[in-house]
Amino acid sequence: MESYYTLLADVVLILHFSIALFVVSGLVLIIVGNIFGWGLVNALWFRLVHFSAIATIVAESWLGIVCPLTTLEGWLRSKAGLDTYNTGFIEHWLQKILFYDAPSWVFILGYTLFAVAVGAAWWYFPPANPTIRNKKNLEVHRKHTCTIRHDKEFEDHRKNSLF
């Protein structure tokens, strides 16, 4: 049974790492993708998921909430009889990788600054309007809108004329 808990803890760890990778690489993809004209990076669904992920991380850090994935992984590791983290997921692995012990406020500041960078990317490279996907569709949209306005003006004029 202990190996089952270890396996589940490793799955949670991989999921947690994948989310962290998505948050960091997502911002890089948004910037690079806009430079090279990749449409997917401005898809509204992608941008909302990315923004929601970093907003959750910042909210947890400001409120002093330990990430639920860290808590779950720790609980699974304790059930398996393994050591658990004394700090958060990111702090633990950054400390392991960099051998750097930093106070929590450093990570809170880092998360917050990263969220500001995501917000700046949202402002500088706004998400695409889902109804207008490219320039050709934009032209069709403008033509259709102008035609509708013209038809409405014609109808209004016709109603108000004597003939």
N, C-alpha and C positions, 0 to 999 in steps of 0.2 A: 504494500500500500504506500510505503514511503516513496518508492520510485514513481508512483502515479502522481503524488504531490510535487515531486521534483520536476516531472515532465510538464505539469500544468504551470508551475512557477516559471519554467523556461519559456513556455508559450506566452505567458503574460509579459515576460521580459522582452521577448521578440516583438510583441505588439507594442509595448511601450517605446522601445527603440525605434520602431517603424514610425510611430506618431512623431517622436522628436525629430527624426530624419525628414519627415514630411514638412514639419513646421519650418525647419532651417532651409531645406532645399526648395521648398515652395516659394519662398521669397526670392531666392536666386533664380528660379525658373521664371517668375513673374518679370523680373528685371531683364534677364537675358532674352526671354521670349518676346518681350515688347521691342527690344532692340532689333531682333531678327524677324519680327512680324509673325510670330506663332500665335494663332488665334485661340488655341485651347487655354492658354494662360490667363486670358481675360474672360473666360466663360464664367458667368455669374455663379453657378453652382460651385466651381473650383475656388473662386475667391471667397465665397461665404464660408465654405468648409475650412479654408486656410485661416481666415480671420477669426472664426469661432474657436479654432484650436488654440491660437495664441492668446485670445481673450480669456479663455478658460484657464490657461496656465498663469497668466498675470493675475487674474482674480484669486486663484488658489494661493499664489505666493503673497499677495497683499493681505489676504484674510488669514494667513497662517494655516491654511488647510493642506494637509499632506495629500498628494495625488492618490486617488482611489486605486490606481494601478500599482503604485508603490506599496500601499497597504495590503492589497490582495496578494501581491507577490511575496511580501514579507510573511503574511499569514500562511501561505502555501509552503514556503521554505521552513517555517517553524514546525508545521505539521510533518514535514519530511525530516525534521531533526537537524536542519542546516542553520547556519548563521543568517541573521537578517540585517538589514540596513539600520544604521543609527540616524541617518539623514535622508533627504529626498533622493529620488532616482538620479536626477541630473547631477546633484552634488556628489553622490556616491561614485558614479562612473567617471565624472570629471576628476575627482580626487584620485581615483584608481589610475586613470590614464595620464594625468598631468602631475600627480604627486603634489598637489597644491591644496592646502587647507585654507578655505576662505569662509568668512562669516556669512550667515544667511543673507544679510543685506546686499552683499555683492551680487548674489544670484538674483535677488529681487530687482535690483537696479538693472542687471543684464536683461532679464525678461522684459522689464518695462521699456528699456531702450529698443529692444528688438520689436516690441509691439508698436512703438512709435515709428520704426522703420517700415513695418507692414502697413501702418496707416498712411505714411508718406507715399508708399508705392500705390496704395489704393487711390490716393488723390492724384498722383502724377500719372499713373497708368490706370484710369478707371475701368471697372468691369464693363464688358460689352453689353449693349442693349440686346436682350434675347430676341427681340422682334426684328432688329436690323443687324444682320450678321456680316455683311460685307458691302463694299461700295456699290455693287450692282443692285443689291437689294435696297440700298439706301436710295438710289435713283428711282427705282420702281416705287418705293414708298413715297418719295416726294412727288412723283408724277401722279400717283393715285390720290394723294392728299390734295394736290392742286386741282385735279379734275373734280373731286368731290366739292371743293370750295367753289369752283367755277359753276358747277351744276346747281349748287345751292343758291349762289348769287343770281343765276339765270332764273331759277324758279321764283325767288323773291321778287325780282324785277318783273317777271311775267304776272305775278299775282297783283302787283301794284300798278300795272299799266292798264290803260283803258281798253286796249284791244286784246 
